Amino acid sequence: MKIVGIQDLHADGGWRTLSFLKIVTDEGLVGWSEYHEGNAVPGLTAAIKRLAAGVVGEDPRNVSRLSAALRATVRSQAGGTGTHALAAIENACLDIKAKALGVPVYELFGGALSTRLEAYWSQCGTLRTQHAALFGVPPLATLDDVQRLGREVAERGFRSLKTNIICFDEDGGKNYRPGFGHGPAHPALNLDSRTIAAIVALLEAFQDGAGPDVRLMLDLNYNVKPEGVRQLARALEPLQLMWLELDMRDPRALRELRSAVRVPIASLETILGRQAFRPYLDESAVDVAIVDPQWNGMLEAVKMANLAESYEVNIASHNYHGPLSTLMGIHFSAAIPNNRIVEYVVDEAPWVSTFVTHPPILEQGMLRLPTRPGWGADVDENIVAQFPPKAA
């Protein structure tokens, strides 16, 4: 079996563009993966095409050898666009290998440890501040709306939700994003008492609506420095969060932060590969390590999870992408012994689930394990073509 062609496909995902990689073999088997370029990884599609040209003519079932060769070509820029690119190629080859053997991808890693995986409602409320019309729901404009959304989370069977910083004024809800260059708190990222009070009110409203059986998580991303995180964590202690999530590039700073607060700390979604990952484990910097199999590639993601297991640290899969990426996250989470929970984006444009032949199945906050060969679904190219991406 040899690779004879590659193709990238892109579709309007409602609030972002969804991208898929297709690898074709001379025996008719097709492998799929999902990747995400957006503003975060500009030029990713071009990088994938450049790397993939080097594997045409190779046997896609030799995934480890192909992956090692690709990693060698991007070693000087590890953790950047090259890592995302090789991950997309590697994941599509894994799909082919599993299909050739007639098994799901998780069987290539020793089999699944669970048939149902708990999911949490990710970006809960965050997307409804801007894109509510896409989902056919009212916009999140007041704390009363937050309470109602909390009730919806509980009624749909979720036992946990994660939101971001949302502040309200007379114009409605707004996402707080100085770490990404938006708002007056950029670039110093100082967190003032007014914003802390707004965050506490947001989480209290979610708790009032969802009730005591739904755990809360708050994702700070890159928007707050350690000083502000400590202040915020103390203010949020009465709510007993499942975790406080943030991104930080200094392992020691993150360890000192974790030691200074009582709220569990989750992080590391943007730390790619074991070499960058290990210093955080050596410092005991996190309670929960977050790993993205789409960004790292399934082979490396599983190795990262195994490394974390040796430090007694559990893994939460990262995924704010589309339905194929969600399936990839399910395979990853099912194959590792230290799975904590699976990230799941509920608020989607209604057509997004039709991009794959067999979308993920969610039942009362639990994701069902796919049993079909490969990732358990193919991309429906005809439907994808009906939803061309919006201009950047």
Secondary structure, DSSP 8 states (H G I E B T S, - for coil): --EEEEEEEEEE-SSSEEEEEEEEETTS-EEEEEE--TTTSTTHHHHHHHHHTTTTTS-TT-HHHHHHHHHHHTGGGTTSHHHHHHHHHHHHHHHHHHHHHTSBGGGGGT--S-SEEEEEEETTTTGGGT-HHHHTS----SHHHHHHHHHHHHHTT-SEEEEE-EEEETTEEEE--GGGT-STTTTT----HHHHHHHHHHHHHHHHHH-TTSEEEEE-TTS--HHHHHHHHHHHGGG--SEEE---S-HHHHHHHHHH-SS-EEE-TT--SHHHHHHHHHTT--SEEEE-HHHH-HHHHHHHHHHHHTTT-EEEE---S-HHHHHHHHHHHHH-TTEEEEEEE----TTGGGGBSS---EETTEEE---SSBTS--B-HHHHHTS-----
